[in-house]
Amino acid sequence: MEELEQGLLMQPWAWLQLAENSLLAKAFITKQGYALLVSDLQQVWHEQVDTNVVSQRAKELNKRLTAPPAAFLCHLDNLLRPLLMDTAHPSEATFSCECEAEALILRVRSELSGLPFYWNFHCTLASPSLVSQHLICPLMGMSLALQCQVRELATLLRMKDLEIQDYQESGATLSRDRLKTEPFEENSFLEQFMVEKLPEACNIGDGRPFVLNLQSLYVAVTKQEVQVGQKHQDIGDPQTSSSTFLQGIDSQFLNQPEQPVSSAPALSALQKEPTGTSGPVQRPQLSKLKRKKPRGLFS
């Protein structure tokens, strides 16, 4: 699995509200390119580009700025990070999106050392295999992990009931009657949950509950999927099927996933294009740009 594909898979989803559009999005940026995935819960759009595409698009949209592709990628990383991480410091860019036929265009407008900076992400409909990799298989894996978690909790409750019973048989009594509980009956609990809690619990809405409550588990499951794929590559088995990945989910649950780190360079190389035509003009360095430690989205 390529670096961009693997990095994008292990990114959490973010919830975006752009004008009237509620979207789920995830992105991964390195000095070699970027990958972006966007969904409105009806369709999924995707774009993955390398440095050649970045360089060409930068020339078309920002004729007065020249820089290596890695510098533009680093700037895009800095603009997207606050948007996708929902930090206290909002992005300095303005974002908008529009759907055209089977494509989604995410437009970015900001300033770069006093000059306007523009970027358009051109996303096309994602392939079925990509939707399966980023949504169907991880969600199935999360369901299996949560089922395993419920079984473990039910076992723990039964052990607690046995412990309480032993105390009672030894003559222990509660000092406060309000703390008294009935022995845990798993089947009764599940039946009651289905009737009373299920309608509210499975209310997807605009996707925001999924983003707010389940991204740690999502990242843990996708990290497990990557590890399964790497294991198959190490033993020379080209098959990294989803069924193999799902078989390992309910026996292993990762609580603290590591975050990937990008190695995109800082933007010190950006230069202003000469605006006159009366002879050669030396292009000054844009000294306002601050050098930042390279890092990837969600590092």
Salt bridges, closest charged atoms under 4 A:
GLU47 OE2 - ARG57 NH2 2.89
ASP77 OD1 - ARG81 NH2 3.27
GLU98 OE1 - ARG107 NE 2.93
GLU186 OE1 - ARG158 NH1 3.08
ASP237 OD2 - HIS232 ND1 3.19
ASP250 OD2 - ARG151 NH2 3.48
GLU273 OE1 - ARG283 NH1 3.62
